[in-house]
Amino acid sequence: MTRYWITLLLVFFLALLAYWYHPAAAIPVGDPLLRVPALLVTVVMLSLFVERAVEVVLSSLRSGGADRLDLALANTPTGTDAYLALVRERADYRAHSRLIAQQLALGLGLMIALVGIRILAGLVQDVPEGWQNRLFHMLDILLTGSVIAGGSDAANKLTKAYSQVMNNLANKKAAS
């Protein structure tokens, strides 16, 4: 349970940091309709980089333990209590590895968003000053960090959805 609190504290701390300091976003210039594809491709690429970085870190931290459990499973007769205990231990080990990967990815995604690569800021131009501006930046950082942490598949789905919407708009415009 403590591992979940660490993640929640990290998110809360970074959200407060974003709210109080509302760091500027790196917003691409140009036509908003052309900015969105570039922004989405950037998010997909960053998601790929984060996935790879997490994979390297996790591999160096956890692969030895996984290998030992796999070897023990291979050398234990199936159907025995010892085998079932090892299967449960291996499942717990994998679950813990996934939790570590998610926490690392979320931390990296939030840091990337803090330095300025953000989704909402690239879409919305005029945000009122004051608390709304601070809240906007905080939510933008949390959303972008979470999307990046979700992996390239999730970010790729966003890109495909945007492409589909733009194709539908183009088809409607051409038909009229």
C-alpha positions as CSV (number, residue, x, y, z in Angstrom):
1,M,0.0,0.0,0.0
2,T,2.9,2.4,0.7
3,R,4.0,2.2,-3.0
4,Y,0.6,3.8,-4.0
5,W,1.1,6.6,-1.6
6,I,4.5,7.4,-3.0
7,T,2.9,7.8,-6.5
8,L,0.1,9.9,-5.1
9,L,2.5,12.1,-3.2
10,L,4.6,12.5,-6.3
11,V,1.6,13.5,-8.4
12,F,0.3,15.8,-5.6
13,F,3.7,17.5,-5.2
14,L,4.1,18.0,-8.9
15,A,0.5,19.3,-9.2
16,L,1.2,21.9,-6.4
17,L,4.5,22.8,-8.1
18,A,2.6,23.4,-11.4
19,Y,-0.2,25.3,-9.7
20,W,2.1,27.7,-7.8
21,Y,4.8,28.3,-10.4
22,H,2.7,27.6,-13.5
23,P,5.7,27.0,-15.8
24,A,5.4,28.1,-19.4
25,A,4.5,25.7,-22.1
26,A,6.5,25.3,-25.3
27,I,3.7,26.0,-27.8
28,P,4.4,25.4,-31.5
29,V,3.7,28.4,-33.7
30,G,1.5,28.4,-36.7
31,D,-2.0,27.4,-37.7
32,P,-3.8,25.5,-34.9
33,L,-5.0,22.8,-37.2
34,L,-1.4,22.2,-38.2
35,R,-0.1,22.4,-34.6
36,V,-2.2,19.6,-33.4
37,P,-0.7,16.8,-35.6
38,A,2.8,18.0,-34.7
39,L,1.8,18.0,-31.0
40,L,0.3,14.5,-31.2
41,V,3.3,13.1,-33.0
42,T,5.6,14.7,-30.4
43,V,3.6,13.0,-27.6
44,V,3.8,9.6,-29.4
45,M,7.5,10.0,-29.8
46,L,8.0,11.0,-26.2
47,S,5.9,8.1,-25.1
48,L,8.1,5.7,-27.1
49,F,11.2,7.3,-25.4
50,V,9.7,7.0,-21.9
51,E,8.7,3.4,-22.6
52,R,12.2,2.5,-23.7
53,A,13.8,4.3,-20.7
54,V,11.5,2.6,-18.3
55,E,12.2,-0.8,-19.9
56,V,16.0,-0.3,-19.5
57,V,15.7,0.8,-15.9
58,L,13.3,-1.9,-15.0
59,S,15.3,-4.6,-16.8
60,S,18.4,-3.6,-14.8
61,L,16.5,-3.6,-11.5
62,R,14.2,-6.6,-11.9
63,S,15.4,-9.1,-14.5
64,G,17.7,-11.0,-12.2
65,G,14.9,-11.8,-9.8
66,A,12.6,-12.8,-12.6
67,D,15.2,-15.1,-14.1
68,R,15.8,-16.8,-10.7
69,L,12.0,-17.3,-10.3
70,D,11.7,-18.7,-13.9
71,L,14.6,-21.1,-13.2
72,A,13.1,-22.3,-10.0
73,L,9.8,-22.8,-11.8
74,A,11.5,-24.8,-14.5
75,N,13.2,-27.1,-11.9
76,T,10.1,-27.7,-9.8
77,P,7.6,-30.5,-10.7
78,T,4.3,-29.1,-11.9
79,G,1.2,-29.6,-9.7
80,T,3.1,-29.6,-6.5
81,D,2.5,-27.1,-3.7
82,A,6.0,-25.7,-4.2
83,Y,5.3,-25.1,-7.9
84,L,2.0,-23.3,-7.1
85,A,3.8,-21.2,-4.5
86,L,6.4,-20.2,-7.1
87,V,3.7,-19.4,-9.7
88,R,2.1,-17.1,-7.2
89,E,5.4,-15.5,-6.3
90,R,6.2,-15.0,-10.0
91,A,2.8,-13.4,-10.5
92,D,3.4,-11.0,-7.6
93,Y,6.9,-10.2,-8.9
94,R,5.4,-9.3,-12.3
95,A,2.7,-7.2,-10.7
96,H,5.3,-5.3,-8.6
97,S,7.4,-4.8,-11.8
98,R,4.4,-3.3,-13.6
99,L,3.7,-1.0,-10.6
100,I,7.3,0.2,-10.7
101,A,7.1,0.7,-14.5
102,Q,3.9,2.8,-14.1
103,Q,5.4,4.9,-11.4
104,L,8.6,5.6,-13.4
105,A,6.6,6.4,-16.5
106,L,4.3,8.7,-14.7
107,G,7.2,10.5,-13.0
108,L,9.0,10.9,-16.3
109,G,5.8,12.0,-18.1
110,L,5.1,14.6,-15.5
111,M,8.6,16.0,-15.6
112,I,8.4,16.2,-19.4
113,A,5.1,18.1,-19.1
114,L,6.7,20.4,-16.4
115,V,9.5,21.4,-18.8
116,G,6.9,22.6,-21.3
117,I,5.7,19.8,-23.7
118,R,1.9,19.9,-23.1
119,I,-1.2,18.9,-24.9
120,L,-3.8,21.4,-23.8
121,A,-1.5,24.4,-24.1
122,G,-1.0,23.5,-27.7
123,L,-4.8,23.5,-28.3
124,V,-6.1,26.4,-26.2
125,Q,-4.7,29.8,-26.7
126,D,-6.5,32.2,-24.4
127,V,-6.7,31.1,-20.8
128,P,-7.9,33.7,-18.3
129,E,-5.3,35.0,-15.8
130,G,-5.4,34.2,-12.1
131,W,-6.5,30.9,-10.6
132,Q,-8.0,29.6,-13.8
133,N,-4.6,30.0,-15.5
134,R,-2.9,28.2,-12.7
135,L,-5.4,25.4,-12.6
136,F,-5.3,25.1,-16.4
137,H,-1.5,24.6,-16.3
138,M,-1.7,22.2,-13.4
139,L,-4.3,20.1,-15.2
140,D,-2.4,20.3,-18.5
141,I,0.7,18.9,-16.8
142,L,-1.2,16.1,-15.1
143,L,-3.0,15.2,-18.3
144,T,0.0,15.3,-20.6
145,G,2.2,13.4,-18.0
146,S,-0.5,10.7,-17.8
147,V,-0.9,10.4,-21.5
148,I,2.9,10.1,-22.0
149,A,3.0,7.5,-19.1
150,G,0.1,5.6,-20.7
151,G,2.5,4.6,-23.5
152,S,2.8,5.0,-27.2
153,D,-0.2,2.9,-27.9
154,A,-2.5,5.3,-26.0
155,A,-0.9,8.3,-27.6
156,N,-1.1,6.7,-31.0
157,K,-4.9,6.1,-30.5
158,L,-5.2,9.9,-29.8
159,T,-3.4,10.6,-33.1
160,K,-5.7,8.2,-35.0
161,A,-8.8,9.7,-33.5
162,Y,-7.7,13.2,-34.4
163,S,-6.9,12.0,-38.0
164,Q,-10.4,10.5,-38.2
165,V,-12.1,13.7,-37.1
166,M,-10.1,15.7,-39.5
167,N,-10.9,13.3,-42.4
168,N,-14.6,13.5,-41.5
169,L,-14.5,17.3,-41.5
170,A,-12.7,17.4,-44.8
171,N,-15.2,15.0,-46.3
172,K,-18.1,17.1,-45.1
173,K,-16.5,20.2,-46.4
174,A,-15.9,18.6,-49.8
175,A,-19.5,17.3,-50.0
176,S,-21.0,20.7,-49.4
